Amino acid sequence: MDTPSITFAEATPQDSKHVQSAAKIWAQAAAQRDHKPLPFDGSQALAGVERRLALPGARLVVASEDGVPAGFTLCSPQDGYLEIYYVAVAPDFWGQGVARELLAEVDHFAQKAGSHDLRLWAIADNSRAIKLYQANGYRPTGEEHRDEASGRVEILLSKTLR
């Protein structure tokens, strides 16, 4: 399988085009994951993306293939680590290596920023995502919680960059 030619764009909270693209990707990916109808837009996910993007030092990166938004990550520095809040790929791009490229881009950014510890929460029954994270060096910490918004159990995964 060939990896698509992916370009990355770092977006600001004022960049409504990229913020809306990220929300749409998240809404579509979550619907596909949960076997629900794909939404027309990302309006139901927009508030969550904007809330995380408003955090100090938050960084939104949108990956595109031939100008079409394919995925995104949203992370921000915390006390001693970089937390990844979103890793999402539009369903039309699943299985093409976009998530792997996005995670590699976050690793590169974290190293440049001096953040060697990365963390993310994943839905415990999302085996597809957990396999991806583990294949990219993330390991379960044993910590879990129930997400207030969704009611789903999430597990914490972490990675240390060398």
Residue pairs with C-beta under 8 A, 6 or more apart in sequence:
1 95
1 96
1 97
3 96
3 97
3 100
3 101
4 65
4 70
4 93
4 96
4 97
4 98
5 65
5 66
6 63
6 64
6 65
6 70
6 98
6 101
7 63
7 64
7 65
8 61
8 62
8 63
8 64
8 105
9 18
9 61
9 62
9 64
10 59
10 60
10 61
11 18
11 19
11 22
11 60
11 61
11 62
12 60
13 19
13 50
13 53
13 54
13 58
13 60
18 60
18 62
18 69
18 72
19 46
19 49
19 50
19 53
19 60
20 41
20 42
20 46
21 42
21 62
21 69
21 72
22 42
22 49
22 60
22 62
22 69
22 72
22 74
22 86
22 88
23 41
23 42
23 43
23 45
23 46
23 48
23 49
24 39
24 41
24 42
24 45
24 69
24 90
25 42
25 69
25 70
25 71
25 72
25 88
25 89
25 90
26 42
26 45
26 48
26 49
26 72
26 86
26 88
27 39
27 41
27 42
27 43
27 44
27 45
28 38
28 39
28 42
28 90
28 91
29 88
29 89
29 90
29 91
30 45
30 88
31 37
31 38
31 39
32 38
32 91
32 94
33 126
33 128
33 129
38 91
42 49
48 149
49 60
49 74
49 86
52 58
52 74
52 76
52 85
52 86
53 60
53 74
55 76
56 76
56 77
57 76
57 77
58 74
58 75
58 76
59 73
59 74
59 75
59 76
59 109
60 72
60 73
60 74
61 72
61 73
61 74
61 102
61 105
61 106
61 109
62 69
62 71
62 72
63 69
63 70
63 71
63 72
63 98
63 101
63 102
63 105
64 70
65 93
65 96
65 98
69 90
70 89
70 90
70 92
70 93
70 96
70 98
71 87
71 88
71 89
71 90
71 93
71 98
71 99
71 102
72 86
72 87
72 88
72 102
73 84
73 86
73 87
73 88
73 102
73 103
73 105
73 106
74 84
74 85
74 86
75 82
75 83
75 84
75 85
75 106
75 109
75 118
76 82
76 83
76 85
77 83
77 113
77 115
78 119
80 117
81 115
81 117
81 118
81 119
81 158
82 106
82 110
82 113
82 115
82 117
82 118
82 119
83 118
83 119
83 120
84 106
84 118
84 119
84 120
85 120
87 99
87 102
87 103
87 106
87 120
87 129
89 98
89 99
89 102
99 132
100 132
100 135
100 136
103 132
103 133
103 136
104 136
106 118
107 118
107 161
110 116
110 118
110 161
111 161
115 161
116 160
116 161
116 162
117 158
117 159
117 160
117 161
118 138
118 158
118 159
118 160
118 161
119 141
119 156
119 157
119 158
119 159
120 133
120 138
120 156
120 157
120 158
121 145
121 147
121 154
121 155
121 156
121 157
122 129
122 130
122 133
122 154
122 155
122 157
123 129
123 147
123 150
123 152
123 153
123 154
124 144
124 152
124 153
124 154
124 155
125 152
125 153
130 140
130 155
130 157
133 157
134 157
136 159
137 159
138 157
138 158
138 159
139 157
139 158
139 159
140 155
140 156
140 157
141 155
141 156
141 157
141 158
142 156
143 155
143 156
144 153
144 154
144 155
144 156
145 153
145 154
146 152
146 153
146 154
147 153
147 154
